[in-house]
């Protein structure tokens, strides 16, 4: 019993240190821009009920970075 208690008290800080190191050195690469496929923006009618040519959960991107 004492052996496993010692192993546990050594393994927990080692795992925590590895987790902190992994989180601190993680890199997130940006995905490549997808090609503009013609079938992605297919519309069967002129306008949606909520107006405009955007989907229900699509929002226009503002160039100035504002909301």
Order of alpha helices (4+ residues) and beta strands (2+ residues): alpha
